[in-house]
Amino acid sequence: MADLRGKAWRRSAFSTALLGAVAASCGQTADSTTPHTAGGSGGSGGSGGSAAAPAAEAGAAGIRLSAAPPFSLPVASAPARLVPCDSITVPQPLGLLPGRALVLQPLRSFDGQPTSSLVRAWEPATNGLETLLVTKPGASVQLSGVGGRLFEKFRAEGDEPRYRVHELASGVVASSEPIALQLSAISGDGNFVVDETLRRFKAAGELSFDFAPLLSVTLPAGARYAALSFTGDAVAVPTVTSPMGADETGEWQITLANDDGTVLQLANAPRLDDCCDSGERIGCAPDCGLSFSQDGRYLLGVRRGHRLRAWDTGTGEVVLSIDEPGVQGATFLHGTNRLLIVRESGASEQNIDGTGQLAWSLDDYRLVTGPDGALGYNDGALVLAARDQVTARWLQPNQTWASAVSVTDTEAFAIVPDPDFDAPFPLMVARYAANRAGPTAVFRPRETQSEWEGQIALSPDAQRIAVVFPDSIRILNATTLEPLASLATGAGYIAWSPDGRYVAASPDLHYRDDGRPAPDASKTLSFWDASSGELAAKYATPIHTFGFAFSADGTKVVGWGQTMQVDEASRSSGGALTWFAPFDDAQSFSMDVLSGQVTGNDLGPQIGWTREVIATEQGIFRISTSELISAFEAVDGELNAPKRVVFAPDASVGAVAFDIPMQGKLFGVLQAEEARSAPFGDWRVGLSLSPGGRRFAVGEGVYCASPE
């Protein structure tokens, strides 16, 4: 761990030094005589899509350009509104409905702000997904046993917590208006709730809840951990009866009260005061807290990792007692006197008296049960299990740190850890399709590297993707991820030629993990045939290139970078990694693709690239002519300046992030000054826009454009 922290520090130090050099050179601007176009795709001398594409022509190094598809800067504006439309995050199990499993998929926010989550129905037979509802930002949810009612707790700004109730069992989602209750427990059938003052409410009308007298006895206050029986006719409330000692055990007991007025005191309860997430859950999770069996005969109390108790609710007697390390959780199998108990060593089903044990293939305490099985985790995958047989599996690997992501209108591609490759920091690329559970295809290069960002670039015809791995660039079929070609080179940044024939690559200046060869750090741009994987040309550049883009016709490349050198201080201090530091000021250049001839330009440091356009802190420029297309809104202070821009592949829409924590923005390329707020606030997060800007990926969340 110490070594990994050191790697992260060295990478951060490199980034800091690089950013400092960039900031020092940000005073460079375009020629003030450059005409500004207020709209449209053309300008004096601009190629856009108006200039004829070059005929097939061979360059000095063997590059042969084909006619590029027609291209012009679209007249587009930023989406009016973004709504969560998909997610590639790891799902959380919610519960089971007949024939379907319910899961929760959070939409991640990298600026620390709470975001919405998707409640989705998973059809194991087809692996299909249906999004049933989108939660309020920061909401927590709980399903009412097999009752099919989902309770959503959220907090409007400055308000007390509110709840919405969603009816899911009928197949048609019906939702209530916000209900002003502080719920502590929900009955399994979803018809009763108890608030924190132990008042009981019964469902009435359009999913509203009317007060109903609960019990004719006074119960202890503070019912945060209360449990309500399946039909709502009994409530159990845990309390501590003696102060916590040094061993933090104390004396806990359960007060059990029934509708008929009877009250029982159940002793020897497991400590439950640290089982919930700061009170944000409705009640407690089944693995840590209190729960009734469906028939109301037994009550279960569990503290994860320590102890378990089960009581007979008629006599108050303890019928099962487990005190051992590694007890992760337990739940009643519906309608029976059998328990599903999860330990660190595995899961087992047993009768309440401990007999009739049967192993389950679940190895994690995060599980829910239903009439036909259990939903939980096994070997890193969400699984639906029927006793000891896994009947359906949903593998959803997490993205790596700031890993590459690319989206179209129907797919998302991401570099993620490879769960089947037994090596440190294994990498693969996965394809995710809308309304499908887990990856629909994966490609495993068997390459490894910590803190790998990589890049995923969609070809101009959208039929292929080029993926940057630590030691190679792979050309893959965009539907099946079948390998089409392998380019024997690492890369820092890649771009497709507009005709889709070549992939151009800048040098890889990422540090290498211990024991790996240093990357090729030559001052070159290399051009690779995307069909054969052969090197077509390698041209010298005046600096190490950080980013670049082609003109619309493919005959010109504009790039920028700095001269980088191996940092000898890290070597003299005994560092095992080779990393680079900037040696001089940033420069920008233009290159003729056919001849390799390089000339300087005045564009200065660039913060975003795509076909025919680049971005600097000043605004958006056309590559063919270096003219300014549109300018960013003026900002007050250097730190507020744009830090990173990501464009849609067709150069219609862009996303801009800033150097300090502030709201990111979306903009139309022709109206960069008219930016709209976007759901991110950190320039380091993975960003991607689909062609046309209709879908937008930030980290592991995917958003869709919607009218106002």
C-alpha positions in Angstrom: 0.0 0.0 0.0 2.8 2.4 0.8 4.3 1.7 -2.6 1.0 2.4 -4.3 0.6 5.7 -2.4 4.1 6.5 -3.7 3.0 5.9 -7.2 0.0 8.0 -6.8 2.2 10.8 -5.4 4.6 10.6 -8.3 1.8 10.8 -10.8 0.3 13.7 -8.9 3.7 15.4 -8.8 4.1 14.9 -12.6 0.6 16.3 -13.2 1.3 19.3 -10.9 4.5 20.1 -12.7 2.9 19.8 -16.1 -0.1 21.9 -15.1 2.2 24.6 -13.8 4.1 24.7 -17.1 0.8 24.9 -19.0 -0.5 27.7 -16.8 2.7 29.6 -17.4 2.2 29.5 -21.1 -1.5 30.3 -21.2 -0.9 33.9 -22.2 -0.5 32.8 -25.9 -3.5 33.7 -28.0 -4.5 33.5 -31.6 -3.6 36.3 -34.0 -6.0 39.1 -33.3 -6.6 39.5 -37.0 -8.2 36.0 -37.2 -11.8 36.4 -38.3 -14.5 35.3 -35.8 -17.4 33.3 -37.2 -20.6 34.0 -35.4 -22.4 30.9 -36.7 -22.5 28.3 -39.5 -19.7 26.0 -40.5 -17.7 28.1 -42.9 -15.4 31.0 -42.8 -12.9 32.6 -45.0 -10.7 29.7 -46.3 -12.4 27.2 -43.9 -12.6 23.6 -45.2 -15.4 22.2 -43.0 -17.4 20.1 -45.3 -17.3 22.5 -48.2 -13.9 21.8 -49.5 -13.5 18.8 -51.7 -12.0 15.8 -49.9 -8.5 14.8 -51.3 -8.2 12.2 -53.9 -6.4 9.0 -52.9 -2.8 10.2 -52.5 0.4 8.6 -51.2 2.6 10.5 -48.8 6.4 10.2 -48.6 6.2 7.6 -45.9 3.5 5.5 -47.4 0.3 7.2 -46.1 -2.5 7.1 -48.6 -5.6 9.1 -47.7 -9.0 8.1 -48.9 -11.9 10.5 -49.4 -13.2 11.4 -45.9 -16.9 11.5 -45.2 -18.5 14.9 -45.7 -18.1 17.0 -42.6 -19.2 20.4 -41.4 -19.6 21.9 -37.9 -23.2 21.2 -37.0 -25.4 24.0 -35.8 -26.0 22.6 -32.4 -26.5 23.9 -28.9 -26.0 22.2 -25.5 -28.8 19.9 -24.4 -31.5 21.8 -22.5 -31.6 19.3 -19.7 -29.8 16.1 -18.7 -31.7 13.2 -17.0 -30.2 9.9 -15.8 -30.8 7.4 -18.6 -28.5 4.5 -17.8 -25.8 3.3 -15.5 -22.9 1.0 -15.6 -22.3 0.9 -11.9 -22.3 -2.2 -9.8 -26.0 -3.0 -8.8 -27.2 -3.4 -5.2 -29.8 -6.1 -4.4 -33.2 -4.7 -3.4 -35.5 -7.6 -3.5 -37.5 -10.2 -5.5 -40.8 -9.9 -7.3 -42.3 -12.9 -9.2 -40.0 -13.7 -12.1 -37.9 -10.6 -11.6 -35.2 -9.3 -9.3 -35.1 -5.6 -8.2 -31.7 -3.8 -8.1 -30.5 -0.3 -7.4 -27.9 1.3 -9.6 -26.5 4.6 -8.3 -25.4 7.3 -10.7 -22.1 8.3 -9.4 -21.1 11.9 -8.7 -17.4 12.8 -8.5 -18.0 16.3 -7.0 -19.4 14.9 -3.8 -23.0 15.8 -4.5 -25.7 13.2 -4.0 -27.1 11.9 -7.3 -30.1 9.9 -8.3 -30.2 6.1 -8.5 -32.1 3.8 -10.9 -34.4 1.2 -9.6 -34.4 -1.5 -12.2 -36.1 -4.9 -12.8 -33.7 -7.6 -13.9 -35.2 -10.4 -16.0 -32.8 -13.3 -15.5 -34.2 -15.4 -18.4 -33.2 -12.7 -20.9 -30.7 -10.7 -18.9 -32.8 -7.7 -19.8 -33.4 -4.6 -17.7 -36.3 -2.3 -17.2 -35.9 1.0 -15.3 -38.9 1.3 -13.1 -38.1 4.7 -11.5 -35.4 7.3 -10.9 -35.0 8.2 -7.2 -34.6 11.7 -5.8 -30.9 12.8 -5.4 -29.4 11.2 -2.3 -32.4 9.0 -1.6 -32.3 5.7 0.2 -34.8 3.0 -0.6 -36.3 -0.2 1.0 -38.6 -2.8 -0.5 -41.4 -4.1 1.7 -40.6 -7.8 1.8 -42.8 -9.5 -0.8 -45.3 -6.7 -0.7 -44.0 -5.0 -3.8 -44.0 -1.5 -2.3 -40.8 0.5 -2.5 -40.3 3.2 0.2 -38.0 6.1 -0.9 -36.6 8.4 1.7 -35.2 11.8 0.5 -34.6 15.2 1.8 -35.4 18.4 0.0 -33.0 21.2 0.6 -33.8 22.7 4.0 -36.6 20.3 4.7 -37.2 17.4 7.0 -37.0 13.9 5.4 -39.9 12.9 3.2 -41.0 9.6 1.7 -42.5 8.5 -1.5 -44.2 5.1 -1.8 -44.0 3.3 -5.1 -46.3 0.4 -6.0 -44.3 -2.1 -8.1 -46.1 -5.5 -7.7 -48.8 -4.8 -10.3 -46.3 -4.3 -13.1 -47.3 -0.6 -13.5 -45.4 1.8 -11.3 -47.7 4.1 -9.2 -46.1 6.7 -6.9 -47.5 8.7 -4.0 -47.0 12.3 -3.2 -44.3 13.0 -0.6 -45.3 11.9 2.9 -44.1 13.8 5.9 -43.2 10.8 8.2 -40.0 9.7 10.0 -40.3 6.0 9.3 -38.6 3.5 11.5 -40.1 0.2 10.2 -42.2 -1.2 7.4 -44.4 -4.3 7.5 -43.5 -7.0 5.1 -46.7 -6.7 3.2 -46.2 -2.9 2.8 -49.5 -2.0 4.3 -48.2 -0.6 7.7 -45.4 1.6 8.8 -44.2 2.8 12.2 -42.6 6.2 12.7 -39.9 7.0 15.2 -42.4 7.9 17.9 -43.9 4.4 17.5 -47.2 5.5 15.9 -48.5 3.1 13.4 -49.9 4.1 10.0 -52.0 2.1 7.6 -52.0 2.4 3.9 -55.2 4.2 2.6 -56.3 5.7 -0.6 -53.7 6.6 -3.2 -50.7 5.3 -1.3 -51.2 7.6 1.6 -51.0 6.5 5.2 -53.5 7.3 7.9 -52.7 7.2 11.6 -53.9 4.0 13.3 -53.5 3.5 17.1 -50.7 1.0 17.6 -50.6 -0.5 21.0 -52.0 0.2 24.4 -48.6 0.2 26.1 -45.8 2.7 26.4 -42.6 1.6 24.7 -39.1 2.9 25.0 -38.3 6.0 22.9 -35.8 6.0 20.1 -37.2 3.4 17.8 -34.6 3.8 15.1 -34.0 0.1 15.0 -37.7 -1.0 15.4 -39.0 -3.9 13.4 -42.6 -4.4 12.3 -44.1 -7.9 11.7 -45.1 -9.0 8.2 -48.8 -8.0 8.7 -48.1 -5.1 11.0 -49.6 -6.5 14.2 -46.4 -6.6 16.3 -43.5 -4.3 16.8 -40.1 -5.0 18.3 -37.9 -2.2 19.8 -34.3 -2.8 21.0 -32.9 -0.7 24.0 -29.8 -0.8 26.0 -30.5 -1.3 29.7 -27.1 -0.6 31.2 -24.2 1.7 30.2 -21.6 0.5 27.7 -18.4 -0.7 29.4 -14.9 -0.8 28.2 -15.8 -3.9 26.2 -18.7 -2.0 24.6 -21.1 -4.8 25.3 -23.7 -3.4 27.7 -27.0 -5.1 28.3 -29.5 -5.0 25.4 -33.0 -6.2 25.4 -35.9 -6.3 23.0 -39.4 -5.0 23.9 -42.0 -7.0 21.9 -45.5 -5.6 21.8 -48.6 -7.1 20.0 -51.9 -5.8 18.9 -53.7 -7.8 21.5 -51.9 -5.8 24.3 -49.3 -8.4 25.3 -45.8 -7.4 25.9 -42.6 -9.5 26.2 -39.1 -8.5 27.2 -36.5 -10.5 25.2 -33.1 -10.5 26.8 -29.6 -11.0 25.5 -30.1 -9.0 22.4 -27.1 -8.3 20.2 -25.8 -4.7 20.2 -27.5 -2.8 17.4 -26.5 0.8 17.9 -23.9 0.9 15.0 -25.7 -1.3 12.5 -27.2 1.4 10.2 -25.7 4.1 8.0 -26.1 7.2 10.2 -29.9 6.8 10.2 -30.2 7.2 6.5 -31.7 3.8 6.0 -35.4 3.1 6.6 -35.0 0.7 9.5 -32.0 -1.6 9.2 -30.7 -3.9 6.6 -31.7 -7.6 7.1 -28.1 -8.5 7.9 -27.8 -6.1 10.8 -30.9 -5.4 12.9 -34.2 -6.9 13.7 -36.6 -8.9 11.4 -39.7 -11.1 11.9 -40.3 -14.4 10.2 -43.2 -14.1 7.7 -45.6 -16.0 10.0 -44.6 -13.8 13.0 -43.5 -16.8 15.1 -39.8 -15.8 15.4 -37.8 -12.7 15.8 -34.2 -12.4 14.6 -31.5 -10.0 15.9 -28.1 -9.9 14.2 -25.0 -7.8 14.6 -22.8 -8.3 11.6 -19.5 -9.9 12.4 -20.3 -10.8 16.0 -23.5 -12.5 17.2 -27.0 -13.7 16.4 -30.1 -14.3 18.5 -33.5 -15.7 17.5 -36.5 -15.7 19.9 -39.9 -17.4 20.0 -42.3 -14.5 19.9 -44.9 -16.4 21.8 -42.8 -17.4 24.8 -39.9 -14.9 24.6 -37.4 -17.8 24.8 -34.1 -17.7 22.9 -34.3 -20.6 20.4 -31.0 -19.9 18.6 -27.8 -18.3 19.9 -24.6 -17.8 17.9 -21.6 -15.9 19.3 -18.6 -16.2 17.0 -16.5 -14.0 14.7 -17.4 -14.0 11.1 -21.2 -14.0 11.3 -22.0 -11.6 8.5 -25.8 -11.7 8.5 -28.9 -13.8 8.5 -32.4 -13.6 7.1 -35.6 -15.7 7.3 -36.5 -17.7 4.3 -40.1 -16.5 3.7 -42.9 -18.6 5.1 -40.7 -21.0 6.9 -38.9 -21.5 10.2 -35.6 -21.7 8.3 -32.8 -19.2 8.3 -30.2 -18.3 5.7 -27.0 -17.5 7.7 -23.9 -16.0 6.0 -20.5 -16.4 7.5 -17.1 -15.4 6.2 -16.6 -19.1 5.3 -19.9 -19.3 3.3 -23.7 -19.4 3.5 -25.9 -22.1 4.9 -29.6 -22.8 5.3 -30.9 -24.4 8.5 -33.9 -24.8 10.7 -34.4 -22.4 13.6 -33.1 -25.2 15.9 -29.9 -25.6 13.9 -30.8 -28.8 12.1 -31.2 -29.6 8.4 -28.3 -27.6 7.2 -27.8 -27.0 3.5 -25.0 -25.1 1.8 -25.8 -22.1 -0.4 -23.4 -20.7 -3.1 -23.5 -17.1 -1.7 -20.4 -15.7 -0.1 -21.4 -12.2 0.8 -23.7 -10.9 3.5 -25.5 -8.5 1.1 -28.5 -10.6 0.2 -32.3 -10.6 0.1 -34.7 -13.5 -0.1 -38.0 -14.3 -1.7 -40.4 -17.2 -2.2 -38.3 -18.7 -5.0 -34.7 -17.9 -4.0 -32.2 -15.4 -2.8 -30.4 -12.5 -4.4 -26.8 -11.7 -3.3 -23.2 -11.7 -4.4 -20.9 -14.6 -5.4 -17.4 -14.2 -6.8 -17.9 -10.5 -7.5 -21.2 -11.0 -9.4 -24.8 -10.4 -8.4 -26.5 -13.8 -8.5 -30.0 -15.2 -8.2 -29.7 -18.5 -6.3 -32.2 -21.3 -5.7 -30.7 -23.1 -2.7 -27.2 -24.3 -3.8 -27.6 -23.5 -7.5 -26.9 -20.1 -9.1 -29.7 -19.6 -11.6 -28.6 -16.2 -13.0 -25.5 -14.1 -12.8 -24.9 -10.4 -13.4 -21.2 -9.5 -13.6 -20.7 -5.7 -13.4 -17.0 -4.8 -12.9 -16.2 -1.4 -11.5 -14.4 1.1 -13.6 -10.8 1.7 -12.7 -9.5 5.0 -11.4 -10.6 7.7 -13.9 -10.7 5.0 -16.6 -11.6 5.7 -20.3 -15.2 5.6 -21.3 -16.9 6.1 -24.6 -20.6 6.3 -25.5 -22.9 6.1 -28.5 -26.7 6.4 -28.5 -27.1 2.8 -27.5 -23.7 1.5 -26.1 -21.1 2.4 -23.5 -17.5 1.2 -23.6 -15.2 1.3 -20.5 -11.8 0.1 -19.4 -12.5 -2.0 -16.3 -10.6 -4.5 -14.1 -10.5 -8.0 -15.5 -11.9 -10.3 -12.9 -10.6 -13.5 -14.6 -7.0 -12.4 -15.0 -5.0 -13.3 -11.8 -2.4 -10.4 -11.9 -2.0 -7.0 -10.2 -4.1 -4.3 -11.9 -5.5 -6.4 -14.8 -7.3 -4.5 -17.5 -10.0 -5.3 -20.1 -12.5 -3.3 -22.1 -16.3 -4.0 -21.7 -19.2 -3.1 -23.8 -22.5 -2.2 -22.1 -25.8 -2.0 -24.0 -28.9 -0.1 -23.0 -31.3 -2.2 -20.9 -29.0 -5.2 -20.7 -27.5 -6.5 -17.4 -23.7 -6.6 -17.2 -21.3 -6.4 -20.2 -22.6 -7.8 -23.5 -19.0 -8.3 -24.6 -15.5 -8.1 -23.2 -12.0 -8.1 -24.6 -9.0 -9.2 -22.5 -5.6 -8.1 -23.6 -3.8 -9.7 -20.6 -2.1 -6.4 -19.9 -1.7 -4.7 -16.5 -0.9 -1.2 -15.2 -1.9 0.7 -12.1 -3.8 4.0 -12.3 -4.4 3.3 -16.0 -6.6 5.8 -17.8 -6.2 4.7 -21.4 -8.5 5.9 -24.2 -11.4 4.5 -26.2 -11.9 6.1 -29.6 -14.9 5.4 -31.8 -14.1 5.1 -35.6 -15.7 7.6 -38.0 -18.0 4.9 -39.3 -18.9 3.9 -35.6 -18.2 0.2 -36.5 -14.8 -0.1 -34.7 -13.2 1.2 -31.5 -9.5 1.8 -30.9 -8.5 1.1 -27.3 -5.2 2.2 -25.7 -3.8 -0.4 -23.4 -0.4 -0.2 -21.6 1.6 -2.0 -24.3 -0.7 -1.9 -27.4 -3.5 -0.3 -29.2 -6.3 -2.7 -30.1 -8.7 -2.2 -33.0 -12.0 -4.0 -32.0 -15.4 -4.7 -33.6 -17.7 -2.2 -31.8 -20.5 -4.8 -31.4 -18.7 -8.0 -30.5 -15.3 -6.6 -29.3 -13.7 -9.2 -31.6 -10.1 -8.1 -32.3 -9.5 -6.8 -35.8 -5.9 -5.6 -35.5 -3.2 -5.0 -32.9 -0.9 -2.0 -33.1 2.5 -2.9 -31.4 2.8 0.4 -29.6 1.8 2.1 -26.4 0.3 5.6 -26.7 -0.6 8.7 -24.7 -3.3 9.9 -27.0 -4.8 8.5 -30.3 -7.0 9.9 -33.0 -8.6 8.3 -36.1 -7.9 9.8 -39.5 -11.3 11.1 -40.9 -11.3 8.4 -43.6 -11.0 5.7 -40.9 -7.8 4.3 -42.4 -5.3 5.2 -39.8 -4.9 5.6 -36.1 -2.3 8.2 -35.1 -0.6 7.9 -31.7 1.5 10.2 -29.5 4.2 8.8 -27.2 3.2 7.1 -23.9 4.5 9.2 -21.0 2.6 7.3 -18.3 4.9 5.9 -15.5 5.4 2.2 -15.5 4.9 -0.2 -12.6 7.9 -1.8 -11.0 9.8 -4.3 -13.3 8.3 -3.0 -16.5 10.3 -1.5 -19.4 10.1 2.3 -19.8 7.8 3.5 -22.6 9.0 4.8 -25.9 9.4 8.6 -25.2 10.5 9.7 -28.6 9.4 13.0 -30.0 7.3 11.6 -32.8 3.8 11.1 -34.1 3.2 7.6 -35.5 0.5 6.7 -38.0 -0.7 3.1 -38.1 -2.8 1.2 -40.6 -6.0 0.3 -38.7 -6.7 -2.8 -40.9 -3.2 -4.4 -41.0 -1.8 -3.0 -37.8 1.4 -2.0 -39.7 3.3 1.2 -39.1 2.6 3.5 -42.0 4.7 6.5 -41.0 6.5 8.0 -38.0 7.2 11.7 -38.1 9.5 13.8 -35.8 7.8 16.5 -33.7 9.5 19.4 -32.0 8.2 18.4 -28.6 6.6 15.4 -26.9 2.9 15.6 -28.0 0.2 15.6 -25.4 -2.8 15.9 -27.6 -3.7 16.5 -31.3 -6.5 16.3 -33.9 -7.0 16.0 -37.6 -8.5 18.6 -39.9 -11.8 17.6 -41.5 -10.1 16.4 -44.7 -7.3 14.5 -42.9 -4.4 16.4 -44.5 -3.4 18.4 -41.4 -2.8 17.6 -37.8 -2.6 20.3 -35.0 -1.0 19.3 -31.7 0.8 20.6 -28.7 3.0 19.5 -25.9 6.3 20.0 -24.1 9.8 18.5 -24.0 9.8 15.9 -21.3 12.8 14.3 -19.6 13.3 11.4 -17.2 13.3 12.8 -13.7 16.7 11.9 -12.4 15.8 13.0 -8.8 13.4 10.0 -8.5 16.2 7.7 -9.6 18.8 9.1 -7.3 16.4 8.8 -4.4 16.0 5.1 -5.0 12.7 5.2 -6.9 12.0 2.2 -9.0 9.6 3.9 -11.4 10.5 5.8 -14.5 8.5 9.0 -14.7 8.9 12.2 -16.7 8.9 15.9 -15.9 8.5 18.9 -18.3 11.8 20.5 -19.5 10.6 23.6 -21.3 7.5 25.7 -22.1 4.5 24.3 -24.0 4.5 24.6 -27.8 1.9 24.0 -30.5 2.5 22.9 -34.0 0.9 22.0 -37.3 1.9 19.0 -39.4 1.2 18.1 -43.0 0.1 14.4 -42.9 1.4 13.5 -46.3 4.9 14.9 -46.0 5.4 15.1 -42.2 6.5 18.8 -42.5 6.0 20.6 -39.2 5.4 24.3 -38.7 4.8 26.3 -35.5 1.5 28.0 -34.8 0.2 30.5 -32.2 -2.6 28.4 -30.7 -0.7 27.6 -27.6 -1.7 24.9 -25.0 -4.8 23.0 -25.9 -7.3 21.5 -23.5 -9.5 19.5 -25.9 -9.5 18.0 -29.4 -11.7 16.3 -32.0 -12.0 16.3 -35.8 -11.6 19.8 -37.2 -11.7 21.6 -33.8 -9.5 22.2 -30.8 -10.1 24.1 -27.6 -7.8 26.4 -25.7 -8.6 28.5 -22.6 -9.8 31.2 -25.0 -12.3 29.2 -27.0 -12.9 26.8 -29.9 -10.6 27.0 -33.0 -10.9 25.5 -36.5 -7.9 23.3 -37.3 -8.0 24.0 -41.1 -7.6 27.7 -40.7 -6.8 28.4 -37.0 -9.8 30.8 -36.9 -11.7 31.3 -33.7 -15.2 29.7 -33.9 -16.6 30.7 -30.5 -15.2 31.9 -27.2 -15.7 30.7 -23.7 -17.5 33.0 -21.3 -15.1 35.4 -19.5 -14.1 34.2 -16.1 -12.7 36.0 -13.1 -9.3 34.6 -12.1 -6.8 32.1 -13.5 -8.1 29.2 -11.5 -11.6 29.7 -12.9 -10.3 29.2 -16.4 -11.4 26.1 -18.4 -9.1 23.2 -17.6 -10.3 20.3 -19.8 -12.7 20.1 -22.8 -14.2 16.9 -24.2 -16.0 17.0 -27.6 -18.6 14.8 -29.2 -17.0 12.9 -32.1 -18.9 15.0 -34.6 -17.7 18.2 -33.0 -21.2 19.3 -32.3 -21.2 19.6 -28.5 -18.5 19.8 -25.8 -18.1 19.5 -22.1 -15.8 21.8 -20.1 -14.3 21.3 -16.7 -12.4 23.7 -14.5 -9.4 23.7 -12.3 -11.3 24.3 -9.0 -14.3 22.5 -7.7 -17.1 24.1 -9.6 -20.0 22.9 -11.8 -18.9 21.5 -15.2 -20.7 22.8 -18.3 -22.0 21.6 -21.6 -21.9 23.9 -24.7 -22.6 23.9 -28.4 -19.4 24.3 -30.4 -20.7 27.3 -32.2 -22.0 28.9 -28.9 -19.3 28.1 -26.4 -20.2 31.2 -24.4 -23.8 29.9 -23.9 -22.8 26.9 -21.7 -25.3 25.0 -19.4 -24.5 23.3 -16.2 -23.5 19.6 -16.4 -23.5 16.9 -13.6 -19.8 16.9 -12.8 -17.4 19.1 -11.0 -13.9 17.5 -11.3 -11.8 17.6 -14.5 -10.2 14.3 -13.6 -13.3 12.2 -14.1 -13.9 10.1 -17.2 -16.1 12.1 -19.6 -17.6 11.2 -23.0 -20.2 12.5 -25.3 -22.0 10.5 -28.0 -22.2 11.8 -31.6 -24.7 14.6 -31.6 -24.4 15.0 -27.8 -27.6 13.0 -27.1 -25.9 10.9 -24.4 -23.3 12.0 -21.9 -21.2 9.8 -19.7 -19.5 11.1 -16.5 -17.6 8.5 -14.5 -20.0 5.6 -14.3 -23.2 7.5 -14.8 -24.9 8.0 -18.2 -27.2 10.9 -18.9 -29.6 11.6 -21.7 -30.5 14.9 -23.3 -34.1 16.0 -22.7 -36.2 19.1 -23.7 -36.8 21.8 -21.2 
